[in-house]
Amino acid sequence: MALVQAARLPAGAGAVSLGDPRAVEIGDRVAAIGHPEQGGLWTLTTGVVSTLIADLGGVKGRAAFQTDAS
């Protein structure tokens, strides 16, 4: 995940609305946007949430989702 701040936005640029991660449930359809490590192009894939992980790696409050998206 990255946080990006644009220096100048084109006229008419809008924001992308993201959902509330606390509202995600098993079976929800999701989309993932990513960039492979080996220099591949950006990809978009969709899938279904299969598991909710409350404390990822044993870290309290560090939540994650497992999906079948590749």
TIPA-744868 format. One record per atom (N, C-alpha, C, O, CB): x, y, z; chain; residue number from 1; residue in three letters. Coordinates in pm, whole numbers. Glycine has a CB too. Example, Ala and Ser with C-alpha at 12.3 -4.5 7.8 and 13.67 -1.06 7.14 Angstrom:
2
+--------+--------+--------+--------+-----+---------+
!     c1 !     c2 !     c3 ! cadena ! num ! residuo !
+--------+--------+--------+--------+-----+---------+
!   1319 !   -569 !    780 !      A !   1 !     Ala !
!   1230 !   -450 !    780 !      A !   1 !     Ala !
!   1320 !   -330 !    780 !      A !   1 !     Ala !
!   1424 !   -332 !    846 !      A !   1 !     Ala !
!   1131 !   -447 !    905 !      A !   1 !     Ala !
!   1285 !   -225 !    708 !      A !   2 !     Ser !
!   1367 !   -106 !    714 !      A !   2 !     Ser !
!   1290 !      3 !    787 !      A !   2 !     Ser !
!   1341 !    114 !    804 !      A !   2 !     Ser !
!   1408 !    -60 !    572 !      A !   2 !     Ser !
+--------+--------+--------+--------+-----+---------+
***
This chain:
70
+--------+--------+--------+--------+-----+---------+
!     c1 !     c2 !     c3 ! cadena ! num ! residuo !
+--------+--------+--------+--------+-----+---------+
!     84 !   -115 !      0 !      A !   1 !     Met !
!      0 !      0 !      0 !      A !   1 !     Met !
!     90 !    123 !      0 !      A !   1 !     Met !
!    197 !    123 !     61 !      A !   1 !     Met !
!    -96 !     -1 !    120 !      A !   1 !     Met !
!     45 !    225 !    -69 !      A !   2 !     Ala !
!    123 !    348 !    -76 !      A !   2 !     Ala !
!     32 !    468 !    -51 !      A !   2 !     Ala !
!    -87 !    466 !    -83 !      A !   2 !     Ala !
!    193 !    361 !   -212 !      A !   2 !     Ala !
!     89 !    570 !      7 !      A !   3 !     Leu !
!     19 !    697 !     24 !      A !   3 !     Leu !
!     86 !    796 !    -70 !      A !   3 !     Leu !
!    207 !    817 !    -63 !      A !   3 !     Leu !
!     24 !    746 !    175 !      A !   3 !     Leu !
!      7 !    855 !   -157 !      A !   4 !     Val !
!     61 !    945 !   -259 !      A !   4 !     Val !
!     -2 !   1082 !   -243 !      A !   4 !     Val !
!   -123 !   1095 !   -224 !      A !   4 !     Val !
!     35 !    890 !   -402 !      A !   4 !     Val !
!     81 !   1186 !   -251 !      A !   5 !     Gln !
!     31 !   1324 !   -248 !      A !   5 !     Gln !
!     67 !   1388 !   -380 !      A !   5 !     Gln !
!    185 !   1396 !   -416 !      A !   5 !     Gln !
!     90 !   1405 !   -127 !      A !   5 !     Gln !
!    -33 !   1434 !   -453 !      A !   6 !     Ala !
!    -10 !   1497 !   -582 !      A !   6 !     Ala !
!     20 !   1645 !   -564 !      A !   6 !     Ala !
!    -44 !   1713 !   -484 !      A !   6 !     Ala !
!   -132 !   1478 !   -674 !      A !   6 !     Ala !
!    119 !   1694 !   -638 !      A !   7 !     Ala !
!    155 !   1835 !   -631 !      A !   7 !     Ala !
!     48 !   1920 !   -700 !      A !   7 !     Ala !
!     10 !   2026 !   -649 !      A !   7 !     Ala !
!    293 !   1859 !   -696 !      A !   7 !     Ala !
!      1 !   1875 !   -814 !      A !   8 !     Arg !
!   -102 !   1947 !   -890 !      A !   8 !     Arg !
!   -203 !   1846 !   -943 !      A !   8 !     Arg !
!   -166 !   1743 !   -999 !      A !   8 !     Arg !
!    -39 !   2030 !  -1007 !      A !   8 !     Arg !
!   -329 !   1876 !   -924 !      A !   9 !     Leu !
!   -434 !   1790 !   -977 !      A !   9 !     Leu !
!   -496 !   1854 !  -1099 !      A !   9 !     Leu !
!   -516 !   1975 !  -1103 !      A !   9 !     Leu !
!   -541 !   1763 !   -870 !      A !   9 !     Leu !
!   -527 !   1773 !  -1201 !      A !  10 !     Pro !
!   -594 !   1829 !  -1318 !      A !  10 !     Pro !
!   -736 !   1874 !  -1282 !      A !  10 !     Pro !
!   -796 !   1823 !  -1188 !      A !  10 !     Pro !
!   -598 !   1725 !  -1431 !      A !  10 !     Pro !
!   -786 !   1969 !  -1357 !      A !  11 !     Ala !
!   -923 !   2018 !  -1334 !      A !  11 !     Ala !
!  -1020 !   1902 !  -1346 !      A !  11 !     Ala !
!  -1008 !   1820 !  -1438 !      A !  11 !     Ala !
!   -959 !   2131 !  -1434 !      A !  11 !     Ala !
!  -1114 !   1894 !  -1256 !      A !  12 !     Gly !
!  -1215 !   1789 !  -1261 !      A !  12 !     Gly !
!  -1173 !   1658 !  -1197 !      A !  12 !     Gly !
!  -1249 !   1561 !  -1199 !      A !  12 !     Gly !
!  -1253 !   1764 !  -1400 !      A !  12 !     Gly !
!  -1052 !   1653 !  -1140 !      A !  13 !     Ala !
!  -1006 !   1529 !  -1075 !      A !  13 !     Ala !
!  -1092 !   1502 !   -953 !      A !  13 !     Ala !
!  -1130 !   1594 !   -881 !      A !  13 !     Ala !
!   -856 !   1539 !  -1036 !      A !  13 !     Ala !
!  -1121 !   1376 !   -930 !      A !  14 !     Gly !
!  -1204 !   1339 !   -816 !      A !  14 !     Gly !
!  -1132 !   1240 !   -726 !      A !  14 !     Gly !
!  -1021 !   1197 !   -755 !      A !  14 !     Gly !
!  -1336 !   1281 !   -863 !      A !  14 !     Gly !
!  -1197 !   1206 !   -618 !      A !  15 !     Ala !
!  -1140 !   1111 !   -522 !      A !  15 !     Ala !
!  -1204 !    974 !   -540 !      A !  15 !     Ala !
!  -1318 !    962 !   -583 !      A !  15 !     Ala !
!  -1160 !   1161 !   -377 !      A !  15 !     Ala !
!  -1128 !    872 !   -507 !      A !  16 !     Val !
!  -1180 !    736 !   -508 !      A !  16 !     Val !
!  -1235 !    707 !   -370 !      A !  16 !     Val !
!  -1166 !    726 !   -270 !      A !  16 !     Val !
!  -1069 !    632 !   -549 !      A !  16 !     Val !
!  -1358 !    661 !   -364 !      A !  17 !     Ser !
!  -1419 !    628 !   -236 !      A !  17 !     Ser !
!  -1385 !    485 !   -199 !      A !  17 !     Ser !
!  -1409 !    392 !   -277 !      A !  17 !     Ser !
!  -1573 !    649 !   -243 !      A !  17 !     Ser !
!  -1330 !    465 !    -80 !      A !  18 !     Leu !
!  -1296 !    332 !    -32 !      A !  18 !     Leu !
!  -1395 !    292 !     76 !      A !  18 !     Leu !
!  -1450 !    377 !    145 !      A !  18 !     Leu !
!  -1151 !    327 !     22 !      A !  18 !     Leu !
!  -1417 !    162 !     89 !      A !  19 !     Gly !
!  -1511 !    113 !    189 !      A !  19 !     Gly !
!  -1450 !    110 !    328 !      A !  19 !     Gly !
!  -1330 !    135 !    345 !      A !  19 !     Gly !
!  -1558 !    -26 !    151 !      A !  19 !     Gly !
!  -1532 !     81 !    425 !      A !  20 !     Asp !
!  -1491 !     70 !    565 !      A !  20 !     Asp !
!  -1439 !    -71 !    589 !      A !  20 !     Asp !
!  -1517 !   -166 !    578 !      A !  20 !     Asp !
!  -1609 !    105 !    662 !      A !  20 !     Asp !
!  -1311 !    -90 !    621 !      A !  21 !     Pro !
!  -1257 !   -224 !    639 !      A !  21 !     Pro !
!  -1324 !   -300 !    754 !      A !  21 !     Pro !
!  -1319 !   -423 !    757 !      A !  21 !     Pro !
!  -1109 !   -217 !    664 !      A !  21 !     Pro !
!  -1385 !   -229 !    847 !      A !  22 !     Arg !
!  -1454 !   -296 !    959 !      A !  22 !     Arg !
!  -1584 !   -361 !    914 !      A !  22 !     Arg !
!  -1640 !   -444 !    985 !      A !  22 !     Arg !
!  -1483 !   -196 !   1071 !      A !  22 !     Arg !
!  -1633 !   -324 !    795 !      A !  23 !     Ala !
!  -1759 !   -378 !    745 !      A !  23 !     Ala !
!  -1739 !   -499 !    654 !      A !  23 !     Ala !
!  -1837 !   -558 !    608 !      A !  23 !     Ala !
!  -1835 !   -270 !    670 !      A !  23 !     Ala !
!  -1615 !   -537 !    627 !      A !  24 !     Val !
!  -1586 !   -650 !    538 !      A !  24 !     Val !
!  -1626 !   -781 !    605 !      A !  24 !     Val !
!  -1600 !   -802 !    723 !      A !  24 !     Val !
!  -1436 !   -653 !    499 !      A !  24 !     Val !
!  -1689 !   -869 !    527 !      A !  25 !     Glu !
!  -1731 !  -1000 !    577 !      A !  25 !     Glu !
!  -1685 !  -1110 !    483 !      A !  25 !     Glu !
!  -1661 !  -1085 !    365 !      A !  25 !     Glu !
!  -1884 !  -1004 !    595 !      A !  25 !     Glu !
!  -1673 !  -1231 !    535 !      A !  26 !     Ile !
!  -1640 !  -1346 !    452 !      A !  26 !     Ile !
!  -1747 !  -1358 !    344 !      A !  26 !     Ile !
!  -1866 !  -1349 !    373 !      A !  26 !     Ile !
!  -1630 !  -1478 !    537 !      A !  26 !     Ile !
!  -1703 !  -1379 !    220 !      A !  27 !     Gly !
!  -1795 !  -1389 !    107 !      A !  27 !     Gly !
!  -1809 !  -1260 !     28 !      A !  27 !     Gly !
!  -1864 !  -1262 !    -82 !      A !  27 !     Gly !
!  -1929 !  -1431 !    155 !      A !  27 !     Gly !
!  -1761 !  -1147 !     82 !      A !  28 !     Asp !
!  -1767 !  -1020 !      9 !      A !  28 !     Asp !
!  -1677 !  -1025 !   -114 !      A !  28 !     Asp !
!  -1568 !  -1083 !   -110 !      A !  28 !     Asp !
!  -1725 !   -902 !    101 !      A !  28 !     Asp !
!  -1724 !   -964 !   -223 !      A !  29 !     Arg !
!  -1640 !   -952 !   -343 !      A !  29 !     Arg !
!  -1548 !   -832 !   -325 !      A !  29 !     Arg !
!  -1590 !   -727 !   -277 !      A !  29 !     Arg !
!  -1729 !   -936 !   -473 !      A !  29 !     Arg !
!  -1422 !   -849 !   -363 !      A !  30 !     Val !
!  -1321 !   -744 !   -347 !      A !  30 !     Val !
!  -1238 !   -732 !   -474 !      A !  30 !     Val !
!  -1237 !   -821 !   -559 !      A !  30 !     Val !
!  -1231 !   -773 !   -226 !      A !  30 !     Val !
!  -1167 !   -621 !   -485 !      A !  31 !     Ala !
!  -1073 !   -599 !   -595 !      A !  31 !     Ala !
!   -938 !   -563 !   -535 !      A !  31 !     Ala !
!   -930 !   -497 !   -432 !      A !  31 !     Ala !
!  -1123 !   -487 !   -692 !      A !  31 !     Ala !
!   -832 !   -607 !   -602 !      A !  32 !     Ala !
!   -696 !   -576 !   -558 !      A !  32 !     Ala !
!   -618 !   -518 !   -676 !      A !  32 !     Ala !
!   -622 !   -572 !   -786 !      A !  32 !     Ala !
!   -624 !   -702 !   -500 !      A !  32 !     Ala !
!   -549 !   -409 !   -651 !      A !  33 !     Ile !
!   -463 !   -346 !   -752 !      A !  33 !     Ile !
!   -321 !   -362 !   -702 !      A !  33 !     Ile !
!   -291 !   -330 !   -587 !      A !  33 !     Ile !
!   -500 !   -194 !   -776 !      A !  33 !     Ile !
!   -232 !   -410 !   -788 !      A !  34 !     Gly !
!    -96 !   -433 !   -742 !      A !  34 !     Gly !
!      6 !   -422 !   -854 !      A !  34 !     Gly !
!    -28 !   -403 !   -971 !      A !  34 !     Gly !
!    -85 !   -567 !   -678 !      A !  34 !     Gly !
!    131 !   -435 !   -814 !      A !  35 !     His !
!    244 !   -427 !   -906 !      A !  35 !     His !
!    341 !   -537 !   -869 !      A !  35 !     His !
!    400 !   -533 !   -761 !      A !  35 !     His !
!    313 !   -285 !   -900 !      A !  35 !     His !
!    360 !   -637 !   -956 !      A !  36 !     Pro !
!    452 !   -746 !   -925 !      A !  36 !     Pro !
!    594 !   -696 !   -900 !      A !  36 !     Pro !
!    636 !   -597 !   -959 !      A !  36 !     Pro !
!    452 !   -848 !  -1038 !      A !  36 !     Pro !
!    666 !   -764 !   -813 !      A !  37 !     Glu !
!    803 !   -723 !   -778 !      A !  37 !     Glu !
!    899 !   -724 !   -895 !      A !  37 !     Glu !
!    989 !   -641 !   -901 !      A !  37 !     Glu !
!    856 !   -811 !   -670 !      A !  37 !     Glu !
!    883 !   -815 !   -987 !      A !  38 !     Gln !
!    981 !   -835 !  -1093 !      A !  38 !     Gln !
!    965 !   -740 !  -1212 !      A !  38 !     Gln !
!   1004 !   -773 !  -1323 !      A !  38 !     Gln !
!    974 !   -975 !  -1142 !      A !  38 !     Gln !
!    907 !   -624 !  -1189 !      A !  39 !     Gly !
!    898 !   -524 !  -1295 !      A !  39 !     Gly !
!    779 !   -542 !  -1388 !      A !  39 !     Gly !
!    775 !   -482 !  -1496 !      A !  39 !     Gly !
!   1021 !   -526 !  -1376 !      A !  39 !     Gly !
!    683 !   -622 !  -1349 !      A !  40 !     Gly !
!    564 !   -640 !  -1431 !      A !  40 !     Gly !
!    477 !   -515 !  -1432 !      A !  40 !     Gly !
!    502 !   -419 !  -1360 !      A !  40 !     Gly !
!    483 !   -759 !  -1382 !      A !  40 !     Gly !
!    375 !   -518 !  -1515 !      A !  41 !     Leu !
!    283 !   -406 !  -1525 !      A !  41 !     Leu !
!    183 !   -410 !  -1410 !      A !  41 !     Leu !
!    166 !   -514 !  -1345 !      A !  41 !     Leu !
!    209 !   -407 !  -1660 !      A !  41 !     Leu !
!    118 !   -298 !  -1384 !      A !  42 !     Trp !
!     14 !   -292 !  -1282 !      A !  42 !     Trp !
!    -97 !   -388 !  -1319 !      A !  42 !     Trp !
!   -128 !   -406 !  -1437 !      A !  42 !     Trp !
!    -41 !   -148 !  -1265 !      A !  42 !     Trp !
!   -157 !   -450 !  -1219 !      A !  43 !     Thr !
!   -264 !   -547 !  -1243 !      A !  43 !     Thr !
!   -385 !   -516 !  -1156 !      A !  43 !     Thr !
!   -373 !   -454 !  -1050 !      A !  43 !     Thr !
!   -214 !   -690 !  -1217 !      A !  43 !     Thr !
!   -500 !   -560 !  -1202 !      A !  44 !     Leu !
!   -624 !   -552 !  -1126 !      A !  44 !     Leu !
!   -684 !   -691 !  -1126 !      A !  44 !     Leu !
!   -698 !   -752 !  -1232 !      A !  44 !     Leu !
!   -723 !   -445 !  -1186 !      A !  44 !     Leu !
!   -720 !   -741 !  -1010 !      A !  45 !     Thr !
!   -784 !   -871 !  -1001 !      A !  45 !     Thr !
!   -899 !   -862 !   -902 !      A !  45 !     Thr !
!   -900 !   -775 !   -814 !      A !  45 !     Thr !
!   -683 !   -980 !   -958 !      A !  45 !     Thr !
!   -994 !   -950 !   -915 !      A !  46 !     Thr !
!  -1107 !   -953 !   -824 !      A !  46 !     Thr !
!  -1117 !  -1089 !   -758 !      A !  46 !     Thr !
!  -1064 !  -1188 !   -809 !      A !  46 !     Thr !
!  -1239 !   -920 !   -897 !      A !  46 !     Thr !
!  -1183 !  -1094 !   -646 !      A !  47 !     Gly !
!  -1198 !  -1220 !   -575 !      A !  47 !     Gly !
!  -1300 !  -1209 !   -464 !      A !  47 !     Gly !
!  -1381 !  -1116 !   -460 !      A !  47 !     Gly !
!  -1066 !  -1266 !   -519 !      A !  47 !     Gly !
!  -1295 !  -1305 !   -373 !      A !  48 !     Val !
!  -1388 !  -1314 !   -262 !      A !  48 !     Val !
!  -1310 !  -1326 !   -133 !      A !  48 !     Val !
!  -1211 !  -1399 !   -126 !      A !  48 !     Val !
!  -1485 !  -1435 !   -280 !      A !  48 !     Val !
!  -1352 !  -1253 !    -28 !      A !  49 !     Val !
!  -1287 !  -1263 !    103 !      A !  49 !     Val !
!  -1316 !  -1403 !    158 !      A !  49 !     Val !
!  -1431 !  -1444 !    171 !      A !  49 !     Val !
!  -1338 !  -1151 !    201 !      A !  49 !     Val !
!  -1207 !  -1475 !    192 !      A !  50 !     Ser !
!  -1224 !  -1611 !    245 !      A !  50 !     Ser !
!  -1197 !  -1619 !    395 !      A !  50 !     Ser !
!  -1248 !  -1709 !    461 !      A !  50 !     Ser !
!  -1134 !  -1706 !    171 !      A !  50 !     Ser !
!  -1117 !  -1528 !    449 !      A !  51 !     Thr !
!  -1083 !  -1530 !    591 !      A !  51 !     Thr !
!  -1060 !  -1388 !    641 !      A !  51 !     Thr !
!  -1004 !  -1305 !    569 !      A !  51 !     Thr !
!   -957 !  -1617 !    617 !      A !  51 !     Thr !
!  -1102 !  -1360 !    763 !      A !  52 !     Leu !
!  -1072 !  -1235 !    831 !      A !  52 !     Leu !
!   -968 !  -1265 !    938 !      A !  52 !     Leu !
!   -988 !  -1356 !   1019 !      A !  52 !     Leu !
!  -1201 !  -1169 !    894 !      A !  52 !     Leu !
!   -858 !  -1192 !    939 !      A !  53 !     Ile !
!   -750 !  -1214 !   1035 !      A !  53 !     Ile !
!   -745 !  -1093 !   1128 !      A !  53 !     Ile !
!   -711 !   -983 !   1084 !      A !  53 !     Ile !
!   -611 !  -1235 !    962 !      A !  53 !     Ile !
!   -780 !  -1112 !   1255 !      A !  54 !     Ala !
!   -790 !  -1001 !   1350 !      A !  54 !     Ala !
!   -654 !   -947 !   1391 !      A !  54 !     Ala !
!   -634 !   -826 !   1394 !      A !  54 !     Ala !
!   -867 !  -1045 !   1473 !      A !  54 !     Ala !
!   -561 !  -1034 !   1423 !      A !  55 !     Asp !
!   -429 !   -992 !   1474 !      A !  55 !     Asp !
!   -320 !  -1058 !   1391 !      A !  55 !     Asp !
!   -261 !  -1157 !   1432 !      A !  55 !     Asp !
!   -413 !  -1030 !   1625 !      A !  55 !     Asp !
!   -292 !  -1001 !   1274 !      A !  56 !     Leu !
!   -194 !  -1056 !   1181 !      A !  56 !     Leu !
!    -57 !  -1066 !   1245 !      A !  56 !     Leu !
!     -8 !   -967 !   1301 !      A !  56 !     Leu !
!   -187 !   -971 !   1055 !      A !  56 !     Leu !
!      4 !  -1181 !   1239 !      A !  57 !     Gly !
!    137 !  -1200 !   1297 !      A !  57 !     Gly !
!    139 !  -1185 !   1447 !      A !  57 !     Gly !
!    245 !  -1161 !   1506 !      A !  57 !     Gly !
!    233 !  -1103 !   1236 !      A !  57 !     Gly !
!     24 !  -1199 !   1511 !      A !  58 !     Gly !
!     17 !  -1185 !   1657 !      A !  58 !     Gly !
!     18 !  -1042 !   1705 !      A !  58 !     Gly !
!     26 !  -1017 !   1825 !      A !  58 !     Gly !
!    130 !  -1258 !   1719 !      A !  58 !     Gly !
!      9 !   -946 !   1612 !      A !  59 !     Val !
!     10 !   -804 !   1649 !      A !  59 !     Val !
!   -134 !   -759 !   1670 !      A !  59 !     Val !
!   -212 !   -753 !   1575 !      A !  59 !     Val !
!     81 !   -717 !   1540 !      A !  59 !     Val !
!   -168 !   -726 !   1793 !      A !  60 !     Lys !
!   -305 !   -686 !   1827 !      A !  60 !     Lys !
!   -345 !   -561 !   1747 !      A !  60 !     Lys !
!   -272 !   -462 !   1744 !      A !  60 !     Lys !
!   -318 !   -659 !   1979 !      A !  60 !     Lys !
!   -462 !   -569 !   1684 !      A !  61 !     Gly !
!   -514 !   -456 !   1607 !      A !  61 !     Gly !
!   -464 !   -448 !   1464 !      A !  61 !     Gly !
!   -506 !   -360 !   1390 !      A !  61 !     Gly !
!   -479 !   -331 !   1676 !      A !  61 !     Gly !
!   -376 !   -539 !   1424 !      A !  62 !     Arg !
!   -326 !   -539 !   1286 !      A !  62 !     Arg !
!   -409 !   -638 !   1205 !      A !  62 !     Arg !
!   -376 !   -756 !   1195 !      A !  62 !     Arg !
!   -172 !   -577 !   1280 !      A !  62 !     Arg !
!   -517 !   -589 !   1149 !      A !  63 !     Ala !
!   -612 !   -674 !   1079 !      A !  63 !     Ala !
!   -573 !   -694 !    933 !      A !  63 !     Ala !
!   -505 !   -610 !    873 !      A !  63 !     Ala !
!   -752 !   -615 !   1088 !      A !  63 !     Ala !
!   -619 !   -806 !    876 !      A !  64 !     Ala !
!   -593 !   -836 !    735 !      A !  64 !     Ala !
!   -706 !   -924 !    683 !      A !  64 !     Ala !
!   -785 !   -978 !    760 !      A !  64 !     Ala !
!   -455 !   -906 !    716 !      A !  64 !     Ala !
!   -712 !   -936 !    553 !      A !  65 !     Phe !
!   -810 !  -1022 !    487 !      A !  65 !     Phe !
!   -736 !  -1120 !    400 !      A !  65 !     Phe !
!   -633 !  -1086 !    341 !      A !  65 !     Phe !
!   -913 !   -939 !    404 !      A !  65 !     Phe !
!   -787 !  -1241 !    390 !      A !  66 !     Gln !
!   -735 !  -1337 !    293 !      A !  66 !     Gln !
!   -840 !  -1351 !    185 !      A !  66 !     Gln !
!   -959 !  -1361 !    215 !      A !  66 !     Gln !
!   -701 !  -1477 !    360 !      A !  66 !     Gln !
!   -796 !  -1350 !     59 !      A !  67 !     Thr !
!   -890 !  -1361 !    -53 !      A !  67 !     Thr !
!   -844 !  -1470 !   -147 !      A !  67 !     Thr !
!   -733 !  -1523 !   -134 !      A !  67 !     Thr !
!   -903 !  -1227 !   -128 !      A !  67 !     Thr !
!   -930 !  -1503 !   -242 !      A !  68 !     Asp !
!   -891 !  -1597 !   -347 !      A !  68 !     Asp !
!   -842 !  -1522 !   -470 !      A !  68 !     Asp !
!   -817 !  -1584 !   -574 !      A !  68 !     Asp !
!  -1008 !  -1689 !   -383 !      A !  68 !     Asp !
!   -827 !  -1389 !   -461 !      A !  69 !     Ala !
!   -774 !  -1309 !   -573 !      A !  69 !     Ala !
!   -626 !  -1339 !   -591 !      A !  69 !     Ala !
!   -554 !  -1358 !   -493 !      A !  69 !     Ala !
!   -797 !  -1156 !   -548 !      A !  69 !     Ala !
!   -582 !  -1345 !   -716 !      A !  70 !     Ser !
!   -440 !  -1376 !   -739 !      A !  70 !     Ser !
!   -363 !  -1257 !   -789 !      A !  70 !     Ser !
!   -243 !  -1267 !   -813 !      A !  70 !     Ser !
!   -427 !  -1490 !   -839 !      A !  70 !     Ser !
+--------+--------+--------+--------+-----+---------+
***
